[in-house]
Amino acid sequence: MVRTHPRSSRGRLRWDGHTLDVWVTAPPLDGAANLALIRAIAAWLAVPPSAVRLVAGHRSRTKVVEVDGLPTVPPASKRDGA
């Protein structure tokens, strides 16, 4: 599960082993926050943005994403960036 926090003062990610919290600076207008979310997840996992697909939650803060070419889920950690 992915929880999005649009219009944040800075972009960052936090993965607790079950939920990925993604703070993006983009507003939730015209898909801008979803695009920023996809780019942030792709950068974090070192995959191209085209490998990250939003499956559910297009208009919600709680989303489901699918990532192609990811052999395992990263271990739980806190990470700033993206």
Backbone as CSV, one residue per row, in Angstrom:
resi,resn,N_x,N_y,N_z,CA_x,CA_y,CA_z,C_x,C_y,C_z
1,MET,0.845,-1.169,0.000,0.000,0.000,0.000,0.895,1.238,0.000
2,VAL,0.450,2.241,-0.713,1.171,3.511,-0.806,0.257,4.616,-0.302
3,ARG,0.774,5.446,0.580,0.023,6.603,1.078,0.727,7.851,0.564
4,THR,-0.017,8.683,-0.159,0.544,9.887,-0.771,0.220,11.118,0.069
5,HIS,1.197,12.008,0.158,1.029,13.268,0.869,1.367,14.396,-0.115
6,PRO,0.378,14.865,-0.901,0.645,15.920,-1.883,0.844,17.281,-1.218
7,ARG,1.414,18.195,-1.990,1.687,19.571,-1.546,2.567,19.626,-0.303
8,SER,3.509,18.729,-0.193,4.449,18.743,0.928,5.522,19.790,0.680
9,SER,6.168,20.217,1.728,7.217,21.226,1.580,8.458,20.649,0.904
10,ARG,8.653,19.323,1.027,9.767,18.659,0.338,9.380,17.211,0.061
11,GLY,10.011,16.634,-0.946,9.733,15.254,-1.295,10.545,14.301,-0.431
12,ARG,9.909,13.220,0.020,10.617,12.179,0.758,9.788,10.915,0.757
13,LEU,10.428,9.818,1.168,9.767,8.520,1.233,10.053,7.872,2.573
14,ARG,9.086,7.073,3.064,9.312,6.263,4.257,8.634,4.914,4.040
15,TRP,9.401,3.851,4.179,8.903,2.486,3.986,9.018,1.754,5.313
16,ASP,7.906,1.267,5.864,7.932,0.574,7.150,7.825,-0.941,7.010
17,GLY,7.920,-1.437,5.790,7.811,-2.867,5.554,6.421,-3.277,5.095
18,HIS,5.447,-2.383,5.249,4.086,-2.668,4.806,3.491,-1.503,4.014
19,THR,3.714,-0.285,4.487,3.167,0.903,3.837,4.300,1.821,3.406
20,LEU,4.210,2.297,2.178,5.160,3.281,1.677,4.484,4.640,1.730
21,ASP,5.020,5.539,2.557,4.537,6.915,2.606,5.399,7.735,1.670
22,VAL,4.757,8.476,0.771,5.477,9.296,-0.197,4.968,10.724,-0.103
23,TRP,5.866,11.641,0.241,5.547,13.056,0.278,6.025,13.663,-1.036
24,VAL,5.133,14.318,-1.747,5.475,14.967,-3.013,5.075,16.433,-2.940
25,THR,5.810,17.273,-3.631,5.525,18.710,-3.610,4.414,19.094,-4.579
26,ALA,4.099,18.226,-5.505,3.074,18.514,-6.515,1.677,18.537,-5.898
27,PRO,0.804,19.387,-6.421,-0.576,19.416,-5.929,-1.388,18.271,-6.554
28,PRO,-2.481,17.898,-5.912,-3.302,16.819,-6.459,-4.255,17.318,-7.549
29,LEU,-3.704,17.981,-8.549,-4.498,18.522,-9.646,-4.013,17.954,-10.973
30,ASP,-4.938,17.546,-11.811,-4.630,17.047,-13.158,-3.597,15.923,-13.157
31,GLY,-3.555,15.118,-12.109,-2.643,13.981,-12.059,-1.204,14.322,-11.730
32,ALA,-0.940,15.572,-11.360,0.443,15.987,-11.081,1.035,15.232,-9.891
33,ALA,0.255,15.043,-8.837,0.754,14.317,-7.665,0.980,12.842,-7.997
34,ASN,0.112,12.256,-8.809,0.297,10.853,-9.207,1.567,10.682,-10.027
35,LEU,1.821,11.614,-10.934,3.040,11.554,-11.737,4.281,11.711,-10.858
36,ALA,4.236,12.640,-9.907,5.356,12.820,-8.984,5.554,11.574,-8.126
37,LEU,4.467,10.943,-7.723,4.532,9.706,-6.947,5.232,8.607,-7.743
38,ILE,4.840,8.433,-8.987,5.442,7.412,-9.844,6.934,7.669,-10.023
39,ARG,7.300,8.915,-10.267,8.715,9.251,-10.442,9.511,9.017,-9.162
40,ALA,8.934,9.351,-8.008,9.625,9.161,-6.733,9.848,7.681,-6.439
41,ILE,8.828,6.858,-6.674,8.964,5.421,-6.439,9.986,4.823,-7.396
42,ALA,9.950,5.236,-8.657,10.906,4.736,-9.641,12.336,5.090,-9.242
43,ALA,12.560,6.316,-8.804,13.908,6.729,-8.382,14.356,5.936,-7.163
44,TRP,13.466,5.723,-6.209,13.784,4.985,-4.985,14.165,3.540,-5.278
45,LEU,13.463,2.924,-6.228,13.715,1.526,-6.565,14.712,1.346,-7.710
46,ALA,15.193,2.444,-8.260,16.153,2.413,-9.369,15.597,1.659,-10.575
47,VAL,14.365,1.968,-10.923,13.735,1.419,-12.126,13.232,2.598,-12.944
48,PRO,12.988,2.411,-14.230,12.442,3.518,-15.028,11.001,3.819,-14.612
49,PRO,10.572,5.066,-14.740,9.191,5.412,-14.391,8.146,4.584,-15.144
50,SER,8.484,4.126,-16.331,7.541,3.310,-17.103,7.295,1.949,-16.457
51,ALA,8.151,1.537,-15.509,7.988,0.259,-14.820,7.033,0.369,-13.631
52,VAL,6.677,1.582,-13.241,5.783,1.805,-12.105,4.402,2.166,-12.640
53,ARG,3.403,1.409,-12.182,2.044,1.593,-12.685,1.086,1.772,-11.512
54,LEU,0.239,2.767,-11.588,-0.779,3.008,-10.585,-1.963,2.094,-10.891
55,VAL,-2.254,1.150,-9.987,-3.302,0.151,-10.213,-4.641,0.607,-9.640
56,ALA,-4.617,1.222,-8.465,-5.853,1.663,-7.812,-5.567,2.915,-6.990
57,GLY,-6.607,3.717,-6.778,-6.484,4.900,-5.951,-6.086,6.147,-6.701
58,HIS,-6.448,6.231,-7.967,-6.081,7.391,-8.781,-6.534,8.717,-8.171
59,ARG,-7.642,8.717,-7.448,-8.170,9.959,-6.866,-8.209,9.877,-5.336
60,SER,-7.366,9.028,-4.773,-7.324,8.836,-3.331,-5.896,9.004,-2.838
61,ARG,-5.729,9.264,-1.560,-4.365,9.347,-1.000,-3.768,7.963,-0.783
62,THR,-4.619,6.955,-0.627,-4.154,5.583,-0.478,-4.213,4.919,-1.846
63,LYS,-3.075,4.379,-2.274,-2.959,3.860,-3.635,-2.359,2.460,-3.639
64,VAL,-2.537,1.786,-4.745,-1.886,0.501,-5.001,-1.066,0.685,-6.265
65,VAL,0.216,0.337,-6.199,1.077,0.432,-7.373,1.662,-0.930,-7.690
66,GLU,2.028,-1.093,-8.929,2.672,-2.309,-9.405,3.983,-1.894,-10.052
67,VAL,5.039,-2.652,-9.761,6.355,-2.326,-10.301,6.867,-3.530,-11.076
68,ASP,7.147,-3.336,-12.357,7.713,-4.399,-13.190,9.210,-4.494,-12.956
69,GLY,9.741,-5.709,-12.961,11.180,-5.916,-12.872,11.751,-5.779,-11.478
70,LEU,10.912,-5.863,-10.458,11.390,-5.750,-9.087,11.413,-7.151,-8.476
71,PRO,12.617,-7.718,-8.236,12.683,-9.083,-7.738,12.212,-9.241,-6.291
72,THR,12.482,-8.250,-5.435,12.081,-8.324,-4.026,11.680,-6.940,-3.533
73,VAL,10.984,-6.923,-2.444,10.596,-5.662,-1.809,11.764,-5.228,-0.935
74,PRO,12.139,-3.949,-0.973,13.239,-3.478,-0.142,12.934,-3.667,1.343
75,PRO,13.975,-3.843,2.173,13.740,-3.959,3.611,13.197,-2.653,4.177
76,ALA,12.556,-2.752,5.328,11.986,-1.561,5.971,13.103,-0.583,6.313
77,SER,12.839,0.679,6.029,13.822,1.727,6.326,13.133,3.065,6.222
78,LYS,13.819,4.082,6.674,13.364,5.451,6.449,14.341,6.065,5.466
79,ARG,13.789,6.728,4.461,14.658,7.311,3.460,14.118,8.653,3.044
80,ASP,14.949,9.647,3.084,14.592,10.967,2.575,15.112,11.081,1.159
81,GLY,14.405,11.812,0.341,14.863,12.045,-1.017,13.745,11.921,-2.006
82,ALA,14.132,11.760,-3.247,13.269,11.588,-4.397,12.473,12.755,-4.762
